[in-house]
Amino acid sequence: MRDANKKNGAGLADNRRFETTATMIDLLKRQDFTELAAGALQIECEGHNIPMSVVETRDLPARSPRAAPFAIVLEGPATPVLAQAIYPVLHPLHGRLDLFIVPISRDASHARYEVIFN
C-alpha cells in the first residue's frame, strides 16, 4: 500500500504540509509572539480549540542551529491539562504550527506550558 501511494502521488500533500510547517517554524522569531492579544493562540486538542495567551517570552543561549533561539510560556484554562506532546497551534498570522508543548505549572484557574524554539 505504501508503494502504491508513492506511485500515484498520494501522501505528497501530507509531506508538503510537514515541510511547510517545519520551514515556517524555523523562520519564527520571538517577536512573532510578543504582541499577541490574550487568547490569540488556539491549541487544537480532541476536536476543540483551547485558547492560550503568551505570558512570557525570553531569549535562550545561542547553542543551537537557530540564529536566535527563544522560549515562550503559554497560559490557558486549568482544564483540560494538556500532556507533553506535539499539538497543532493556530497562530493568527502564521496559521497552523505543529509545536512541542510541555506543561510546567497549574493552579486553580490556569495551566502553563512552555514551548522552546531552538
Number of C-alpha atoms within 10 A of each C-alpha: 6 8 9 9 11 11 9 9 10 13 11 12 10 10 11 11 12 14 12 13 18 14 11 15 17 15 11 16 17 16 10 13 20 14 10 16 12 13 14 16 25 19 22 16 13 7 6 9 14 19 18 23 19 22 16 13 18 12 14 14 9 12 10 11 9 14 12 16 20 20 18 20 21 24 24 25 17 15 12 11 15 18 11 13 11 12 17 17 23 20 16 13 10 13 12 20 19 18 18 16 23 18 18 12 13 16 9 8 10 15 20 23 23 19 16 17 19 17
